[in-house]
Amino acid sequence: MFSLDREPSTKIVSRATLAKIVLDLKQQGARIVTTNGSFDLLHIGHVTMLQEARSLGDVLIVGVNSDASVRRYKGQSRPICPQEQRVKMLAALECTDYITVFDELTPIPLLELVQPDMHVNSPEHGQDCVEREVVERYGGRIYLAQLVEGMSTSQLIQRMLDVAAHEPCRAIFLNPVDLLRENQEELVNTLKQLQTKGFRLFLLDHPDRAMIDQAQKIGQQQGIKINKLPGTFEHAGRIENHLDDLVEQYDLSLAKSFIISSDMQDIQMGRQLNCKTILLENPKQRKQNTQTLVGPHYTAENFQEVTERILSF
């Protein structure tokens, strides 16, 4: 059994320290495996490769391109994560034994020092990679790890850019009872303002279906589109049966949506859905609210105040 310190903080070593460690390991007869890369935005492809590399020997030494090295071969926009963070992420993995940073464009000087029994590389570089000559010169060999299909840092960055460019639907869920008793002129003005800001309006379900139709009709008369929810959207329970329909049909982001109601059941439902919640307060409801373990995120006295709160985000 080889003497290895497995604490993450001790895995990150300088090249000079690594030279002493390698000498000691070889005297113990350890089979040393190396690999290298920038490991920017650590992902499952990296982890799988590192685990595979570790299984090939007794000790895995990982060479990490410094920030300056990454910039030289990938451009000024990279790396995304600085080397201090990248090496700490690698050190936290069970499969890594030692990590060292190198400034050169290639790991050849590092491999000259370590002289590994095996150097693990990505299949995209092939057997005839730049590291081959130095590895084989000292009796080692190149091993090509298996790739995780469709996973690379570049693909991950592109996916992030696609997500950042996409704006999901933000919804406002309204209790029809509140709409019908609100001052209609003020209500219309606030709803139009919210709709102009890109919010999609929905009516929460209510036992009195005629009340839902009446609230929707008010919107139609004023040129405001207020949607009914797909299926039956009930208070505080069986909600999950309809969430997929909402997300798929409207590309809805619940975390960016609001539930506005004077009914604490609606507020509780909103908390369960991870929506922002605004309670339209009246004296009676304020008394009920003090008895509720999980209350609303915000309170408001009318729809004008509701709009001000929403637009302040």
SULNORMO-V820649 format. One record per pair of residues at least 4 apart in sequence whose C-alpha atoms are under 6 Angstrom apart, sorted by sequence separation. I is the first residue (numbers start at 0). GAP is how many residues later the second one is. If there is no record, write none. Layout:
I;GAP
I;GAP
//
This chain:
25;4
43;4
64;4
69;4
70;4
110;4
124;4
132;4
135;4
182;4
194;4
219;4
243;4
244;4
245;4
246;4
270;4
280;4
24;5
64;5
70;5
134;5
135;5
193;5
218;5
246;5
269;5
299;5
53;6
299;6
70;7
269;7
215;10
266;10
258;11
66;16
65;17
257;17
259;17
261;17
278;17
256;18
257;18
258;18
259;18
260;18
261;18
277;18
254;19
257;19
260;19
276;19
279;19
254;20
276;20
277;20
278;20
279;20
280;20
122;21
253;21
277;21
279;21
117;22
119;22
121;22
114;23
116;23
117;23
118;23
119;23
120;23
121;23
32;24
115;24
117;24
119;24
201;24
31;25
200;25
201;25
202;25
30;26
33;26
35;26
37;26
201;26
30;27
31;27
32;27
33;27
34;27
35;27
36;27
37;27
29;28
33;28
35;28
36;28
170;28
174;28
204;28
169;29
170;29
171;29
172;29
173;29
174;29
204;29
266;29
170;30
172;30
173;30
235;33
68;34
65;35
59;36
62;36
64;36
65;36
68;36
175;36
59;37
60;37
61;37
62;37
63;37
64;37
65;37
60;38
62;38
175;39
53;41
50;44
10;80
168;82
7;83
32;83
167;83
168;83
169;83
7;84
31;84
34;84
167;84
168;84
31;85
32;85
33;85
34;85
167;85
171;85
10;86
11;86
13;86
32;86
169;86
170;86
171;86
172;86
173;86
174;86
10;87
11;87
12;87
169;87
171;87
10;88
11;88
48;96
44;103
44;106
//
